[in-house]
Amino acid sequence: MAKAEASEKTISFGLTPVFLTNDLELLTKLKSYLERATGRTVQLVQRRTYEEITALLVSGQLQAAWICGYPFVQYRDRLSLVAVPVWNGKPLYRSYLIIPRDREMTGVEELKGDLHAFSDPNSNSGYLVTAALLARQKLRPEQFFRQTFFTYGHRNVVRAVASGLAQSGSVDGYVWEVMSEIEPELTGRTKVLRKSELLGFPPIACANTEWERDSVPLLKRALLDMRHDPEGLQILDLLRLDGFSSEDARLFDTIAEEMTLVMSLPA
């Protein structure tokens, strides 16, 4: 088989740190289901940062990827929505500001001077939401916090705050809630100080040019049908998701507004 023909039969699907876990069972089931549902070979591609996966996606080296709302709006003119996860009945989630369980405080202003853990500079819930919250006060994170660092994983933000490595952290609310089910001893050492407004859940997206191929429509149908398939239901149970839905890109307008606000601050 020619190389070009072989590549047409393979779907490269990227996973960023927004993906809850790299648990082998989950990855094996996901690959198996997608291959059966699409009739194609599926290659799951994982990278440490959002930037790495987004670069592969925008350049067309991936047919689709599970990214975050922030990189989606950053490249809105070059990306299209494939599907959006549904959690607790809606394609929405929140960003949480978390602190150690034994730390007593009532408001975000008390975090001033903290050593603060972010997830990724291109994460909505793990960076942008907090940056936008501060931008409304004409502040950048480095002007409000004593020091910040990136953990490159929402679980790692929780670990940093739970262990005392950070005094506070910005984390994906979906990840924190699911971790509270599967690792309650870890999240139990933290607590939520603030929950953001509801925002578009980290979506599955593709480069606009990929719609010309049949692999993306096949992948979209497989994701939308997952809730009706026994193997698909096992995957959704592991992810604590209800399923996937087809949504309008306007779902991410609030995130785009936050990005504009943060970018408007003088350097």
N, C-alpha and C positions, 0 to 999 in steps of 0.2 A: 504493500500500500504506500502511495506517495505520502511524503511528509505533510503536504498541504491538506490532503484528504484526511489523514489521520487527525490533524488538529481540528478539523471541522466536526469530528466525531467526539471531541473532548470538550467538556465544559469546565473551565477554570473558575472556581468560586472562592473568593477571598474572605478571610475571617480576621477581624481586628480584635483588639482587647475588649471591645464591647461584648464580644461573644463570651458568655458567662464562664466557660471553663474549657480546658483542652483535654477533658476527660476522654480516655480512649474509647470507652463504651459509647458515649454520645457521638463522637466523631465517626466511629465505625457505622453506627446506625444511620447517621445523617448521609454518609456517602452511599450506603446500601440503598436507602430509600430514594435518594435523588437519581441514582443510576437506574433503578427499576422504573421510576415514574417518568423519566425523560427518555429512556432508551439510549442514553449516552454514557460514555466513561466520564466520571466526575473526578476532578483533581481539587482537593481542598488545600488552599494556600494560606498559610498563617505567617504573620510578621509581628514584630514586637510593637511597632508604632502605627498610628493611624496614617501618618504621612507616607510610610512605605507602601501600604495597601492602596491608598488613594492614588499615589503616583502610578502604580501598576494598572489601576482601574481606568484612570483618565487617559492613559496612553494606549488602552485597548489590549493590554497584555492579560487582562482578566475579563471574562465574559460578564461577570457580576461580582459584587462583594457586599457583605454585611458591614456597613460603615456606620457613621454617626451623623446626626443632623447637621453638625457644624461643617464638616468637609462637604456635605451635600450642598449646603447653601453657598459655600465658598466656590464651588464649581458648578453652580446651578445651570449655567449656560451650556455645560458640556455633559451633564449627567441627567439620566431619567430614572424615575422610580420604577422598580420592578414589583416590590411588595413591601408592606409594613407589618411588623409583628403586632399582634393584639394581646394585650395584657390586662387582666381584670376587666375584660369586656370592651376595651378601647385601645386604639393605636397610639396611646399616650403614656407618658411616664413623667417623673419629676427628678430634679437634682436635689440631693441632700447635703447640708452642711452638718458634719458630725464632729463630736467632741468625746473625750473620755467619759465613761459612765459616772465617775465620781467628781467631775468638774461642775461646779454650780455657776450657772450664768443664765441670763434671760434674753439677751439680744445679740445680734451680730456685731454691734459696735464694740462689744467686750472682747472680740477676737483680735482687736488691734494690737500689734506687736507680737503676734503668734509666729511660731514655726509651723507653716501650713503645707499640707500635702495635696498636690493636684495629681490627677491621673495622667493626662496627656495634653500638650499644648493645643491639640486639634480636637479635643473632646468638648462636647457641649456641656454635659452634666459635670464632668470632671475638671472643667476650667472656665468655659465661656460664661456660664450662668453666674458664677461668683464674680468674674471680671466685670460683667455687665452691672451687677448689683453695686459694685464699688464705683463703676463709671458714672452711675447716676449721682454720685457724690463728688464727681470730678477727680476720682482717685484711680490709680493703677494698683494692681496687687502689690508691687514692690514698694509702693508708698504707704500701704496700710499694714501689711505683714512685715515682721522683722526679717523673715527669710521664707522662701518657698522652694519646693523641689517637686519633681515629677517622678511618680512611681511606675508609670507605664503599665497600669492595670488597676481596675477599680478594687479588686480584692486586696491589692497591695496598699491602697489608701486605707482601707479598713484595718489591715494589719499594722500599718504605721501608727494610726491613732490608738489602736487597742494596746500596742506595746509601749506607747509613750515616746516613740521616735518622732511623732508630730503631735502638736497640741490641738490641731484641728485639721479637717480635711474636706475636700469636695468630691462627692461620689455619686454614681448612678443610683437612683433610688430603687430601681428594679433589682440591681445586683445586691444592694444592701438587704432588701426584703427577702430575696431568695436565699442569700447567705444566712439570714436569720432562721430560715427553715432547716438548712442543711449543716450549718456551722454556728449554732446558737451560742456556743461557748466563746466564740470569737467576737461576733457582733454584740454579744451581751456585755462586753467590756467597753462598748461605745454607746452613744445615744444621739438622736437627731435633734439638732438645735433649730434648724430651719428647713422647710420643704418649699421648693419653688412652685410656681404655677405649672399646670399641665402643659407639656410640650410634645411635639412629634417624636414618637419612639424611633430609636436608631433604625434606619431603613436598609433594605436591600436595593442597591442601585446598579446601573450599568452605564457605560459610555453611550451617548446618543447614537453613535455609529453602529453599536451592537444590535440595535433593533432591526437592522437589515438582515441579520442572520436569524435562523430559526431556533438557535439554542436558547436565547433569552425568553421568547414566548413559551418554550417547553419548560424552562426553569420556573417561570412565573406560575404556570398551571400546576406544576408539582407542588409549589409552596402553598398556593390557594387551596389545593385539594388535600393537604396534609391532615387536616382535622377530620377527614372522612375515611382515612386509611388506618388500619390497625397498627402498622409499623410507624406511620406518621404520628399517631396519637402517643406512642411510646416516647418519641423524640420530644413532642410538645410537653409531655409530662416531665421529662428530664429538665427541660428549659423553663418549666412553670409558665408556659404561654398557652393562650387559647387557640391560636392559629395565626394565619397571615391574611391580610386584606389588601385590596387594591385601593389606593388613596390618591387624592389630588396633591400636587406639590405645594399647594397653599397651606397644607398642614404644617409646613416648616417656616411660615412667614414670621412667626414670633422669634424664632432662632435667628433668622436673617436680620431682624430689627436689632437684636442684641449684638450681633456682629458689627452692624453699622455703628451702633452706639460706642462700642469699645474701640473701633478703628478711628472714631472721630476725635478721640482725646489727643492732645498734643504730645509728641514724644518727649 
